[in-house]
Amino acid sequence: MEQAVFTVNNVWMMVATALVFIMHLGFAALESGLTRAKNTTNVLFKNTLIPGIGLLTYALVGFNLMYPGFASGTSMDFFGFSGFGLTLPEGGETNAYNAGYTYWTDFLFQGMFAATCATIVSGAVAERIKLHSFMIFSVLFVAITYPIIGSWKWGLGWLNTLGFLDFAGSTLVHSVGGWGALAGILLLGARIGKYEGKKVNTIAGHSMPLAVLGTFMLWLGWFGFNGGSVLSADPGAVSRVLVTTSLAAAAGGLAAAFTIMFTAKKYDLGMVLNGILAGLVGITAGADVMGVLDSVLIGLISGVIVVFSVLAFDKLKIDDPVGALSVHLVCGIFGTLAVGIFGAKAGLNQLMIQALGVVACGAAAFGSAFLFFFVLKKTMGIRVTPEEEIEGLDHHEHGMSAYVLHHAEVPSKVEVTASANGAITKEKPVAVQ
């Protein structure tokens, strides 16, 4: 019977791992849909390589940086490292390692989380960053920054000892990725034409169907992201987490829809998609300790926050093509603090501990990311040339286009020239935006 329960637990953890893996497809679709067609291959290329970078760096150093063997409940350590590579411990393929999963399942599940962190940065710096510079940053950020910060809580380090709570990563994954994205944006600057004086110009994405597909893939993946973080197939705990997760997502989407309607007098689909993701990020830190009403309230607040956050970043001329800062950074911070405001762990003391964790993780993530990007900027550069940006990264970085259009399908504009015999119509193709 004990072996059967262990097998069920481990199978659920592997299913959850597959669901988190699917999130990378969701990010790829969402980010490419919310950016311009001329940069689609570039966005997809980054999102295709990031899971590979995440898994390999996590296998080489990340896993043992994140789980270095700190003493549970007593360690105040900030850093530890238990060696390079993966080494199967004695009993690692049995319940002697853990009642819920094997050593291999543990690594693969956590490795998927690591790759997600870099994906968050990808969308925020899209359409103007050099590909090779971004790849180098991703290796450094996933191999060093993410696992060290993660060890403070999930590796039983000093934040865990203080009582900091982050069930599935509102801070340790989403805010950490968001802080990295903010550092990159500040050093890169805005896309050409985004801001002119006090005017904010909309640079529309090229495919809302892709963006919608990506959002629903992410929502599906979140069942593994949060549901797998129970670390077993416990029926009550897993089903509760899936309910709180979905309620927050639903409330976030509705709140964003009505907020942007009242502020901008339009139903903005992009804001609704970000509202859903905001609700998911907001509930992630406390999905295991929230009730039904708590989850709905967190989703509603997250959906409102994300709208005003997107507008605020634009006023500050911080150019984020996909709203990653608002969704992952701002709502990640709120979701982490919400553990001390709502649910079973609510209280002033818990709120202060949550705030300490937000500040400490934020300072480490932003500081290290800024350093990585700054060194890259001063050495090989991080921004493409104006010509490359205007003509598109697909052409200059990859020598190919994501979309091959026949002549008859190319959008065109009509130029009319007057003559003695009347009007002569000439058609000229217009570059797809």
N, C-alpha and C positions, 0 to 999 in steps of 0.2 A: 504493500500500500504506500509506504514512504517513497519508494522508487517511482511509483506511478504519479504521485503528486509532484515530485521533482521534475519528472518528464513534462507534465502539463505546464508547470511554471516556466520551464526552459523553452518550451515551444512558444508560449505566449511572448516571451522576451524576444525570441527570434522574429516572430510576426511583427512585434513593435519596432524592431530594428528595420525590417523591410518598409514599414510605414514611414519611418523617419527618412529612410533613403529616398522614398517617393517625394519627399518634400523638396529635394533638389530639382526634380522635374518641375515642381510647382514654382520654385524661385526662378528657374530658367524661363518659364512661360510668362510669369508675371513681369519680370524685369524687361524681357524683350518686348512684351506688349506695350509697356509704359514708356518705351524709348522709341527713337525713330528708326524707320526701316533700314536706313543706310548704316546703322550700327548693330543690326540684329545678329549677324554672324559673330561679331566681337563679344556681345553679351553672352551668347550661347557657348562660345569657346571658353570663356572664363568659368561659366557655371558647369561646364563639362569637366574641366580639369580640377576644379576645387575639391570634389569628393576624393579624387585620386591623391591630391596633395594632402588633404586632411587625414586620410587613412594611413598613408605611408609615413608622414611625419609623426602621427600619433603612435604608430607601431614602433618607430625608431626611438623617440624620446618622450612624446607627450603623455602616454599612458602611465609611465613610471614617474613623470613629474607630477601628474595629477593625483596619483595614488602611491605616494612614496613610503607609506607605512607609518604615518603619524599615529600616536596613541589616542584611541577614542575617548573623548570626554575630558582629557587632561592636557592635550597638546596645545601650545600657544605658538607653534612654529609657523613661519611664513614661507619656508622653502625646504624642499627635500627632493631627493632623486635616488631611485632604487636601481638604476642601471639602464644601459642601452638595450633596445630590442625587447622581444617577447620571450619569456621563459616560463613554460608550463610548471606551476608549482605542484607539489605532491598532492594528489587528490583533486587536481584542477578540473578534471572532467567528471567529477561526481559532486554530490551534495556536501562533501567535506569542505569544498571551497565556499559554497554558499547554498542556502536552502532553495534559492529561486533560480539559479542559473550557473553555468559552467564558466570557467576562466575565459574561454574563447568568446562566448556570448557576451560576457561583461565587456571585453575589449571592443567588440564590433559595435555594440549598442552605444558605448561612450564615444567611439570614433566617429560615428555618424553625427553626434552632437558637435564634435570639434569642427567638422567640415562646415556645419551650418553657420558657425560664427563668422567665418570668412565670407560666406555667401552674402551676408547682410551688408558687408562693406562694398561688395561688388556693385550692387545696384545704386548705392549712393554716389559713387564716383564714376558712374557710367558716362560714356560719350566723350570723354576728354582725357582719360588716363592712358599712359603707355602700357601696353600689355605686359612686357617683360618686367616692368617696375612693379606692377600690381602682383604678378606671380611671386616675385621675390618677397614682397610684403606679406603675402598670404602664407608663405612657408614660415617666415619668422613669427608672425602673429599666432598661427595655429600651433607651431612647435614650442613656443616659449610663453607668450602672454596668456593665452587661454588656459593651458593646463596649470600654470602656477597659480593664477587667480582661482581656478576651480578647486585646487587643493585646499584652499583656505576653508571651504565648506564641505564639498563632497569628498575630499581626501582626508577629512577629519582634522583640519588645521585650526588656526586660532579663531576664525569666525564661527566655526562649528561649536567650539568650546564655549564661546560667549552666548550661544543660543540663536544665532542668525538662521533664518529659515528661507529657503529658496527651493521649493519642491522640485521644479523641473527647469529652472533657469531664466526667470524674468530678468535677473541681473547677470548671472554667471554665463549665460549664452547671449541673450538678446541685448541687454545694456552694454555688455562688453563689446559685442559687435557694433553697436551703435556709437560707442565712444571712439572706436577705431575708425568708423565712417566719418565722424565729425572731424577728427584730426586730418583725414585725407582731404575732405572738402575744403577746410580752411587753407591748406597748403596748395591745393589745386586751383582754387578760384572757381567762379561760375562759368557756365557754358557761354560761348559767344552769342550775344543777342538776348540773353535771358533778362538782364537788367539794363535799363537805359534811364539814367537819372533816377527819379522816384517811381518810374513806371516798371511794373513787373509784366513781362511778356510771357504768355503761355506757350510752351513748347510741347505740343501734343504728342502723345505716344501714337504708334501707327496701328495698333491692333487691340481693341478692347476685348474681342473674343478670346485672344490669348491671355490677357490679363485676368479675365473671369475664370478661365480654365485653370490658370495658375493659382488663383485664390482658393478655389474649391479643392485643388490637389493639396494645398497647404493645410486646409481645414481637415481633410482626411488624414494627412500625415500627422496632425496634432493628436489624433487618437493614439498613435504610437509614442509621440513625443511626451505627452502627459500620462497616458495610460501605461506606457512601459516604465515610467518613473516610479510606479508602485513597486517595481522590482520583483514582482511575482504575479501569479494569475489569481490572486485573492478575489473572489467574485464580488464581494461587497465593495472593497476599496477601488477596484478597477472600474466597475460600473458607475460608482459615485463620481470618480474623476472624469469619466467621459461625459456625464451629465453636466457637471459644473463647467467643463470646458465648452461644451456646445451651447449652453445657455448664455455664457459670456460672449461667445462669438455672435450669436443671434442678436443679442441686445446691442452689441457694439455696432453692427451693421445698421440697425434701425436708428440708433442714436445719431450716427454720422449722417444718415440720409436726411433726417429732419433738421439737424444742426446746420448743414450746408444749405438746405432749402430756405431756412429763415435768415441766414446771413448773406447768401449770394442770390437768393430768389431763383434757384435752379436745382434740379435733381442731378447731382454729379455722381455718376457711376464710379469714377475713380475714388472718390471719398468714401462711398459705401464699401468698396473693396478694402480700403485701408481701415475702415471702421471695424470690419469683421476681423482683420488681422490684429487690430488694436485690442479688441476684446480677448482674443486668444493669447496675446502676449501678457495682457493685464492679469488674467486668471492663472497663468503658468506658475507663479511663485507660490500660490496658496490653493491650488486646485484640490488638494487633499484635505483641507481644513475648512472649506467654505460650504455653507448651506445654499439652498436654492435661491433665496432672496439675496444673499450676499453675492452670489455669482452674477445675478442679473444686474445688481447695482454696480459691480465692478465693470461689467461690460458696457453699461450705459455711460458711466463716467469716462471710460476709455474712449468710447465712440465720440463723445463731445470733445475730449482733450485732443484727440488726433486732428480734428478739423482746425481748431484754433492754433495748434502747434504748426501745422503745415503753413497756415497763413502767416504766423509769426516768423518762421524761418525765412519765408520769402521777403518779409519786411526788413529782415536783417541781412538780406542778400546772400543767404546761405543756400546754395543751389543743390537741391536733392531731387533728382529726376523721378524717383519712385516713392518718395515719402518714407524712406527707411529710418531716418532720424526720429520722425514723429511716432512711427509705429514701434520700433524696437528700442530706441533710447528713452524717449519720454514716457511711453506707456510701460516700458520695462521698469523704469524707476517707480512709476505710480503703482504698478502691480506688486512690487517688492514692499513698498510702504503699506499697501492695502492689507498685508498680512497682519500688521499691527493695528489696523482700523476695523476690519471686518472679521467674522468667522470665529472659530474656536480659540485662536491665539491672540485675539485683540486685547490691547492694553498699552498704556503709556510706556512701560518698560520695554515691551516687545517692539513698539514703534521706534524707540530710540536705538535699539540694537539693529533694526532694519535700516535706519537712516545711516548708522555707522558703516554698515556693509555696503550701502549704495555709494557713499563717499569714498571708502577705501578702494573698492573695486573700480570705481570710475576714475580715480586718480591714477591707479596702476595701468588701466587699459588705455586711457587717453594719453598718459605720459609716454608709455612705451610705443604706441602707434605713432604719435607725433615724432618721436625720435627716429623710428624706422623710416617714415615718409620723408623726414627732413634730410637724413643722410642720403637717401635715394635721390632726392631733389637736387642736392648739391653735387652728386657724383654723376649719375647717368640721366638725371632728369625724370620727372614723373608726368609731364603734360605733353601731349602731341602738339605739333605745329598748328597755327591757325588754318593753313591750307588743308591739312589732314582732317582737322575737325569739321571744317565746312563741307568737304567732299565725302566724308564718311570714313570711319575706321575699317569698315569691311574691305574697302578698296585698298587702303594704304597698309593696314596691318596683316590682311589675309589674302589679298588679291582675288577675292571672290565676293559674290553677293548672296544673301540669303534667299532672295527672290529673283528668278529669271523670268522677265516679262517679254513676250513677243511684241513686235513693233505695234501691232494693232491694239495691244493692251496698255501701252505706255500712256499715262495721262498727258494731255496736251492742252495748250492754250491757243486761242485764235487771235491772229494779228491781222487787222484790216488795213489795206492800203488803197487810197483813192487814186483813180486813174481817169483818163479822158473818157473811157468806155464804161466807167462805173467802178464798183468795188471789186477788188481782187482779194480773195481770202487765202491766207497762208497759215499753215499749222506748224508750230514748233513744239517738240517734246519738252516737258518739264521734268526735272529730276524728282524722283519719288521721295517724299519727306516722311 
